Amino acid sequence: MSASTGGKHKIIVLNLTSMIDICAILIIFLVMGTVIGQEDIIIPQGLKFPKSSNKEILENAPQVIIFNNEVEIKFLGQKVPLHVIQSDNEAQKKALVQSIKKYIEDIPGKVKTSGILLNLVADGHVPYDIIFDASKFFRESGFQSILFVAEGN
């Protein structure tokens, strides 16, 4: 590139190497710093989702899976028999509620502003009363919204 200064030519040189380096660093920084809000649910083999006509998407929330007379509480990393949630055995129930409340307390404040959500995954053959008891138990434990996972039409 040249520029005229009253009859004399002055050559202006741009250092493109450093500009390319800076652009490459910015691109790498932006790509590596990107967070993609994908939530994976590991589905037990043989579980069949109930059908739903609702088109809502899966929210990023902790998960509970009800399958084969067990309740798998993914965010605590434990499985408990279904009767623990349904029974009046206060000792087992109380210990589980305390673990859940501790988990909820540890959730960052930014996440809690949109509500304390829980994804409830259950086999399509699980009776309604079991799902009702489980959702009631988790609501009483501190979750504000229970999101039911189902297969769309």
SETILUM-82443 format. One line per field, with one value per residue: residue in one letter; residue number from 1; x, y, z of N, C-alpha, C in turn. Coordinates in nm, 2 decimals. Each point is the difference from the previous one (the first is absolute). Layout:
BEGIN
res <- c(A ...)
n <- c(NUM ...)
n.c1 <- c(X ...)
n.c2 <- c(Y ...)
n.c3 <- c(Z ...)
ca.c1 <- c(X ...)
ca.c2 <- c(Y ...)
ca.c3 <- c(Z ...)
c.c1 <- c(X ...)
c.c2 <- c(Y ...)
c.c3 <- c(Z ...)
This chain:
BEGIN
res <- c(M S A S T G G K H K I I V L N L T S M I D I C A I L I I F L V M G T V I G Q E D I I I P Q G L K F P K S S N K E I L E N A P Q V I I F N N E V E I K F L G Q K V P L H V I Q S D N E A Q K K A L V Q S I K K Y I E D I P G K V K T S G I L L N L V A D G H V P Y D I I F D A S K F F R E S G F Q S I L F V A E G N)
n <- c(1 2 3 4 5 6 7 8 9 10 11 12 13 14 15 16 17 18 19 20 21 22 23 24 25 26 27 28 29 30 31 32 33 34 35 36 37 38 39 40 41 42 43 44 45 46 47 48 49 50 51 52 53 54 55 56 57 58 59 60 61 62 63 64 65 66 67 68 69 70 71 72 73 74 75 76 77 78 79 80 81 82 83 84 85 86 87 88 89 90 91 92 93 94 95 96 97 98 99 100 101 102 103 104 105 106 107 108 109 110 111 112 113 114 115 116 117 118 119 120 121 122 123 124 125 126 127 128 129 130 131 132 133 134 135 136 137 138 139 140 141 142 143 144 145 146 147 148 149 150 151 152 153)
n.c1 <- c(0.09 -0.03 0.07 -0.07 0.13 -0.07 -0.01 0.02 0.04 -0.09 0.08 -0.12 0.06 -0.10 0.01 -0.03 0.13 0.03 -0.06 0.06 0.11 -0.03 -0.04 0.11 0.07 -0.06 0.02 0.13 0.02 -0.06 0.07 0.11 -0.04 -0.04 -0.12 -0.02 -0.12 0.07 -0.12 0.09 -0.09 0.06 -0.05 -0.05 0.07 -0.09 0.05 -0.13 0.03 -0.08 -0.11 0.04 -0.10 0.06 0.03 -0.01 0.12 0.10 -0.03 0.10 -0.02 0.01 0.04 -0.12 0.05 -0.13 0.06 -0.07 -0.10 0.08 0.05 0.05 0.07 0.01 -0.06 -0.05 -0.02 -0.13 -0.02 -0.13 -0.04 -0.10 0.00 0.13 -0.03 -0.06 0.09 -0.04 0.10 -0.02 0.06 -0.03 -0.13 0.02 0.08 -0.09 -0.10 0.08 0.03 -0.13 -0.04 0.10 -0.05 -0.13 0.05 0.06 -0.12 0.08 0.01 0.09 0.03 0.00 0.04 0.03 0.02 -0.03 0.06 -0.08 0.08 -0.12 0.08 -0.11 0.00 -0.04 0.05 0.07 -0.07 -0.11 -0.05 0.08 -0.03 -0.13 0.03 0.07 -0.09 -0.09 0.07 0.03 -0.13 -0.04 0.09 -0.07 -0.03 0.02 0.07 -0.09 0.10 -0.11 0.08 -0.04 -0.04 0.04 -0.12)
n.c2 <- c(-0.12 0.10 0.10 0.09 0.06 0.06 -0.11 -0.02 -0.11 -0.02 -0.10 -0.04 -0.06 -0.09 -0.02 -0.08 -0.03 0.11 0.06 -0.09 0.02 0.13 0.00 -0.08 0.08 0.10 -0.05 -0.04 0.12 0.05 -0.08 0.02 0.12 -0.06 0.03 -0.13 0.05 -0.10 -0.06 -0.09 -0.09 -0.07 -0.06 -0.06 -0.11 0.01 0.13 0.00 0.12 0.07 0.01 0.11 0.08 0.02 0.12 0.00 0.07 -0.09 0.03 0.08 -0.12 -0.01 -0.13 -0.05 -0.13 -0.03 -0.11 -0.11 0.07 0.08 0.09 0.03 0.05 0.04 0.11 -0.10 -0.06 -0.02 -0.12 0.03 -0.09 -0.03 -0.11 0.04 0.04 -0.12 -0.06 -0.04 -0.07 0.07 -0.10 -0.09 0.03 0.01 -0.11 -0.06 0.04 -0.04 -0.11 -0.01 0.04 -0.08 -0.09 0.02 -0.01 -0.11 0.01 0.05 0.12 0.01 -0.13 0.04 0.11 -0.10 -0.03 -0.07 -0.04 -0.09 -0.07 -0.04 -0.11 -0.05 -0.13 -0.02 -0.10 0.11 -0.06 0.06 -0.08 -0.08 0.05 -0.01 -0.12 -0.04 0.05 -0.05 -0.12 0.01 0.03 -0.10 -0.06 0.09 -0.09 0.11 -0.05 -0.08 -0.03 -0.04 -0.10 0.03 -0.10 0.09 0.04)
n.c3 <- c(0.00 -0.08 0.05 -0.06 0.01 -0.09 -0.08 0.13 -0.03 0.09 0.03 0.02 0.10 -0.02 0.13 -0.10 0.02 0.06 -0.10 -0.08 0.07 0.01 -0.13 -0.02 0.08 -0.05 -0.12 0.03 0.05 -0.10 -0.08 0.07 0.00 -0.11 0.06 -0.03 0.01 -0.01 0.01 0.05 -0.04 0.09 -0.10 0.10 -0.03 -0.09 0.04 0.00 -0.06 0.08 -0.07 -0.07 0.00 0.11 -0.05 0.13 0.01 0.01 0.13 0.02 0.05 0.13 0.01 -0.01 0.00 -0.04 0.04 -0.03 0.05 -0.07 0.08 -0.12 0.11 -0.12 0.05 0.07 -0.12 0.03 0.02 0.01 0.08 -0.09 0.08 -0.02 -0.12 -0.02 0.07 0.12 -0.06 0.11 0.05 -0.09 0.01 0.13 0.00 -0.08 0.08 0.10 -0.06 -0.03 0.12 0.04 -0.09 0.04 0.12 -0.06 -0.05 -0.10 0.06 -0.10 0.03 0.13 -0.07 -0.08 0.12 0.10 -0.11 -0.04 -0.08 -0.02 -0.01 -0.06 0.02 -0.13 0.06 0.05 0.10 -0.02 0.09 -0.06 -0.12 0.04 0.06 -0.11 -0.08 0.08 0.00 -0.13 -0.01 0.09 -0.07 -0.07 -0.08 -0.08 -0.10 -0.03 -0.07 -0.06 -0.01 -0.13 -0.08 -0.09 -0.05)
ca.c1 <- c(-0.09 0.08 -0.08 0.07 0.02 0.05 0.10 0.08 -0.08 0.04 -0.06 -0.06 0.00 -0.07 0.06 -0.11 0.03 -0.05 -0.15 -0.05 0.02 -0.10 -0.13 0.00 -0.01 -0.14 -0.09 0.02 -0.06 -0.15 -0.05 0.03 -0.08 -0.14 -0.06 -0.12 -0.10 -0.05 -0.01 -0.02 -0.07 0.03 -0.13 0.02 -0.05 -0.14 -0.10 -0.08 -0.06 -0.14 -0.02 -0.04 -0.02 0.06 0.12 0.11 0.13 0.05 0.08 0.12 -0.04 0.04 -0.09 -0.04 -0.06 -0.08 0.00 0.02 -0.02 0.11 0.01 0.14 0.01 0.12 0.08 0.06 0.08 -0.05 -0.13 -0.07 -0.13 -0.12 -0.08 0.05 -0.07 -0.14 -0.03 0.01 0.13 0.05 0.15 0.05 -0.05 0.06 0.14 0.00 -0.04 0.11 0.10 -0.06 0.01 0.14 0.03 -0.07 0.07 0.13 -0.02 0.03 -0.11 -0.04 -0.08 -0.13 -0.08 -0.11 -0.07 0.07 -0.07 0.03 -0.05 -0.05 -0.01 -0.06 -0.04 -0.14 -0.08 -0.01 -0.13 -0.01 0.01 0.15 0.05 -0.05 0.07 0.13 0.00 -0.04 0.12 0.10 -0.05 0.02 0.14 0.05 -0.01 -0.12 -0.07 0.03 -0.02 -0.02 0.06 -0.08 0.03 -0.09 -0.07)
ca.c2 <- c(0.12 0.12 0.12 0.12 0.11 0.11 -0.03 -0.11 -0.12 -0.06 -0.13 -0.04 -0.15 -0.05 -0.12 -0.09 -0.12 0.02 0.01 -0.13 -0.07 0.05 -0.05 -0.14 -0.02 0.03 -0.11 -0.11 0.04 0.00 -0.14 -0.08 0.06 -0.01 -0.11 -0.05 -0.05 -0.14 -0.09 -0.14 -0.09 -0.14 -0.08 -0.14 -0.08 -0.06 0.10 0.06 0.12 0.03 0.09 0.13 0.09 0.13 0.02 0.07 -0.07 -0.04 0.11 -0.04 -0.01 -0.13 -0.10 -0.11 -0.10 -0.10 -0.12 -0.13 0.01 0.07 0.14 0.04 0.15 0.03 0.11 -0.05 -0.12 -0.12 -0.07 -0.05 -0.08 0.09 0.01 0.10 0.12 -0.01 -0.05 0.09 -0.02 0.14 0.01 -0.01 0.12 0.13 0.01 0.04 0.14 0.09 0.00 0.08 0.14 0.04 0.02 0.12 0.11 0.02 0.05 0.14 0.09 0.03 -0.11 -0.01 0.11 -0.05 -0.10 -0.13 -0.10 -0.15 -0.09 -0.13 -0.09 -0.12 -0.09 0.02 -0.10 0.03 0.05 0.15 0.02 0.00 0.13 0.11 -0.01 0.05 0.15 0.06 -0.01 0.09 0.13 0.03 0.00 0.13 0.04 0.09 -0.05 -0.14 -0.01 -0.14 -0.03 -0.09 -0.01 0.07 -0.07)
ca.c3 <- c(0.00 0.00 0.03 -0.07 0.09 -0.08 -0.09 0.05 0.04 0.12 0.00 0.13 0.01 0.11 0.05 0.00 0.08 0.14 0.00 -0.02 0.13 0.10 -0.04 0.03 0.15 0.03 -0.04 0.09 0.13 -0.01 -0.02 0.12 0.11 -0.03 0.08 -0.07 0.10 -0.03 0.12 -0.04 0.09 -0.02 0.01 0.02 -0.11 0.02 0.04 -0.11 0.04 -0.03 -0.12 0.03 -0.11 0.04 -0.08 0.08 0.00 0.13 0.07 0.07 0.14 0.06 -0.05 0.08 -0.09 0.07 -0.09 0.07 0.15 0.06 -0.03 -0.02 0.02 -0.07 0.06 0.12 -0.03 0.08 -0.03 0.12 -0.03 -0.01 0.13 0.10 -0.03 0.02 0.13 0.11 0.08 0.02 0.01 -0.13 -0.07 0.06 -0.05 -0.15 -0.01 0.04 -0.12 -0.11 0.04 -0.01 -0.15 -0.05 0.06 -0.07 -0.14 0.00 0.00 -0.13 -0.05 0.07 -0.03 -0.10 0.07 0.02 -0.09 0.01 -0.11 0.05 -0.11 0.04 -0.10 -0.04 0.06 0.15 0.03 0.03 0.14 0.03 -0.05 0.09 0.13 -0.02 -0.02 0.12 0.09 -0.04 0.02 0.14 0.03 -0.04 -0.15 -0.03 -0.12 -0.05 -0.15 -0.04 -0.13 -0.08 -0.14 -0.08 -0.11)
c.c1 <- c(0.09 -0.09 0.09 0.01 0.07 0.11 0.09 -0.09 0.05 -0.08 -0.05 -0.01 -0.08 0.06 -0.12 0.02 -0.06 -0.15 -0.06 0.02 -0.11 -0.13 -0.01 -0.02 -0.15 -0.09 0.01 -0.06 -0.15 -0.05 0.02 -0.09 -0.15 -0.05 -0.13 -0.09 -0.06 -0.01 -0.03 -0.07 0.03 -0.12 0.03 -0.06 -0.13 -0.10 -0.07 -0.07 -0.15 -0.01 -0.06 -0.03 0.06 0.14 0.11 0.12 0.04 0.08 0.12 -0.02 0.05 -0.11 -0.03 -0.07 -0.07 -0.01 0.03 -0.01 0.11 -0.01 0.15 0.00 0.14 0.09 0.06 0.09 -0.04 -0.13 -0.07 -0.12 -0.11 -0.07 0.05 -0.07 -0.15 -0.03 0.00 0.12 0.07 0.16 0.06 -0.04 0.07 0.14 0.00 -0.04 0.11 0.10 -0.05 0.01 0.14 0.04 -0.06 0.07 0.13 -0.02 0.03 -0.13 -0.05 -0.10 -0.14 -0.09 -0.11 -0.08 0.08 -0.07 0.05 -0.06 -0.04 -0.02 -0.06 -0.04 -0.15 -0.10 -0.01 -0.14 0.00 0.03 0.15 0.06 -0.05 0.07 0.14 0.01 -0.03 0.12 0.11 -0.04 0.02 0.14 0.07 0.00 -0.13 -0.08 0.05 -0.03 0.00 0.06 -0.09 0.04 -0.11 -0.06 0.07)
c.c2 <- c(0.12 0.13 0.12 0.11 0.11 -0.03 -0.11 -0.12 -0.06 -0.14 -0.03 -0.15 -0.04 -0.14 -0.10 -0.12 0.01 0.01 -0.14 -0.08 0.04 -0.06 -0.15 -0.02 0.04 -0.11 -0.12 0.02 -0.01 -0.15 -0.08 0.05 -0.02 -0.12 -0.03 -0.06 -0.13 -0.08 -0.14 -0.07 -0.14 -0.08 -0.15 -0.08 -0.06 0.10 0.06 0.12 0.00 0.09 0.13 0.08 0.14 0.01 0.07 -0.08 -0.03 0.11 -0.06 -0.01 -0.14 -0.11 -0.11 -0.10 -0.10 -0.12 -0.12 0.01 0.07 0.15 0.03 0.15 0.03 0.10 -0.04 -0.12 -0.12 -0.05 -0.04 -0.08 0.10 0.01 0.10 0.13 -0.01 -0.04 0.11 -0.02 0.13 0.00 0.00 0.13 0.13 0.01 0.04 0.15 0.10 0.00 0.09 0.15 0.05 0.03 0.14 0.13 0.04 0.05 0.15 0.09 0.04 -0.10 0.00 0.11 -0.05 -0.11 -0.13 -0.11 -0.14 -0.07 -0.13 -0.09 -0.13 -0.09 0.02 -0.09 0.02 0.06 0.15 0.02 0.00 0.13 0.11 0.00 0.06 0.15 0.07 0.00 0.11 0.15 0.04 0.01 0.13 0.03 0.07 -0.05 -0.14 0.00 -0.15 -0.02 -0.11 0.01 0.07 -0.08 0.02)
c.c3 <- c(0.00 0.02 -0.06 0.10 -0.08 -0.09 0.04 0.04 0.13 0.01 0.14 0.00 0.12 0.04 0.02 0.09 0.14 0.00 -0.02 0.13 0.10 -0.04 0.03 0.15 0.04 -0.04 0.09 0.14 0.00 -0.02 0.13 0.12 -0.02 0.09 -0.07 0.10 -0.04 0.13 -0.05 0.11 -0.04 0.03 0.03 -0.11 0.03 0.04 -0.12 0.05 -0.02 -0.11 0.05 -0.13 0.02 -0.08 0.08 0.00 0.14 0.06 0.06 0.15 0.05 -0.04 0.10 -0.09 0.09 -0.10 0.08 0.15 0.07 -0.04 0.00 0.01 -0.06 0.06 0.13 -0.03 0.07 -0.05 0.13 -0.05 0.00 0.13 0.10 -0.02 0.04 0.15 0.11 0.09 0.00 0.00 -0.14 -0.08 0.04 -0.05 -0.14 -0.02 0.04 -0.11 -0.11 0.04 0.00 -0.14 -0.04 0.06 -0.07 -0.14 0.00 -0.01 -0.14 -0.06 0.07 -0.04 -0.10 0.07 0.02 -0.07 0.02 -0.12 0.06 -0.12 0.06 -0.12 -0.03 0.08 0.15 0.03 0.05 0.15 0.04 -0.04 0.09 0.13 -0.02 -0.02 0.13 0.10 -0.04 0.01 0.15 0.04 -0.05 -0.15 -0.02 -0.12 -0.04 -0.15 -0.04 -0.14 -0.07 -0.14 -0.08 -0.11 -0.13)
